[in-house]
Amino acid sequence: AASASTAAGRLPPPKISTVWKPTHYTEPLFKAMDKSKSGLYSWDEASDTLREYCKKEALLDDDDNVKLSEEILTILFKTAGAQKKGQTWPEQAEFADCEDKLQERLQEHTIIDVHGVGPTTRKGPPVKIEVSLSRKGAHNVTRICNLESYGLDPTSLGDELKKKLNCTVYIEDMPGKNSKDKMMQLQGHVNNELADFLLARYGIPKSMLSVK
């Protein structure tokens, strides 16, 4: 499909993939299987790691039930800190239930690979480029956030848009002490022109923009 898009003069859309990183709960599982506890894994790789561990420890029966050893309980079920008085745990669980618990104890990351930019990995689920239309004083303005998730530098992009759209551009820090991301503000309501530019320049379709 990508080659067809390119052949038709359009760039291929960004490729979005979800990967998972071990947390302090699940790090021992990956370490036991000689895998990096700080690595990023596809869901199939993470699930296979759990299955191989269960096989290695002889915890998996022919009906795909897992014997819940103390290690598996600690990795998947128990929470850090004091347990409730009288708390009991099942002796076994279906592998599918263990997979659900595993996913709850992995940290979701998203990789967005934009044509000509390359892959960008960020913590959390996929986000859209947020475009908001408003008024500031007597002027219409368009604000754009989440550009960094697509590997786009707001300052460089602002310079391009300033020439392309012949409008004033401001770059501001996003609120929040821990945020290094920037917000771009363009003069006028230029959401349609912005969408056309991102599609032509980077292959980013309108469906990856949230306009409000």
Buried (B, 14 or more C-beta within 10 A) or exposed (E): EEEEBEEEEBBBBBEBBEBBBBEEBBBBBBEBEEBEBEEBBEBEBBBEBBBBBBEEBEBBEEEEBBBBBEBBEBBBBBEEEEEEEEEEEEEBBEBEBBBEBBBEBBEBBBBBBBBEBEEBBBEEEBBBBBBBBEEEEEEEBBBBBBBBBBBBEBEEBBEEBBEBBEBEBEBEEBEEEEEEBBBBBBBBBBBEBBBEBBBEBBBBBBEBBBBE
